[in-house]
Amino acid sequence: MMLRYFLGPGMIDLKKSNISFELSVEGKPESRVSAAYIDIGNGPAILFIHGFFSDATVWASIINNLKDKYRCISLDLLGFGHSSQLDIEYKVDSQVAFSKKFMETLGIENFFVVGHSLGGWTASRLELAASQAVFGLVLLAPAGVGEYLEPYRILIPFSWKTPIIDWLISLVSPVMKLLGNEKLVQDIRFIRERFLYDPVFQAWIQRAFRLEISDELIYDDAKNIHSPTFIIFGEADETIPVEFGEHLEANICDAKLHIIPGADHELPSKYSQILSDLTSDFVSSVEV
């Protein structure tokens, strides 16, 4: 399968390809899985890993900026985009195994990793699992540094599989729109749909609320990351606290934190030019 994503004037027409390989995760028998990805450019390889509610194409603008100097590889994580969906809990270490086997199947022995949110969490644990392969890390507002669930407990009712929730959303939506909260209505409907129809989100959020993700966090393991690491946060990020970036900078032996003034959590989609410049500067500074 090959899919095209036209990016607009002055930008390339990206092709998303597929590659398959054998994989065993979470105690399941080994099976053949498919990875969807974008692969373009020449030079040192950079693996881009997206966050939740996203896929490989979120990096399109950044790839367009970097493709002349680097081989840019953007992966649909397991269960996302056009990669395989499995009957698993989608643990972060499963994404790590998937990403690692994907790069091995492409025949790429060494590479940089750029990850956003869930992708930053995956990138961090990928370095812990295969540090000899990773030239360096760029972590954009990485999730998984510590447990930060309290602001999200309000979402629990959206997971209830009862039509009452949908009736209540339909009831209050017109009032909220009249009060100027149309964006909030869209967000509520989006979250509700994810709880009902997105198996990856369902599995992950249920594990999180059951406090079953502690062994995958990188709060304590940060000290074991030895690759050069560049951490980027938005000053106005309300999804993941900037304090987590400060913790990583203090605990990773070769790390630097950069904060983008006024930026929120949606870094790849909203701040592609500054991220392109920061990533290029960092990658070019690392000896490979």
Helices and strands as residue ranges (DSSP letters): E 3-6, E 13-23, E 31-40, E 45-49, G 56-59, H 60-66, E 71-75, H 92-106, E 111-116, H 118-129, E 134-140, G 150-159, H 163-178, H 182-197, H 199-209, G 214-216, G 221-224, E 229-234, H 242-251, E 255-260, H 267-270, H 272-285
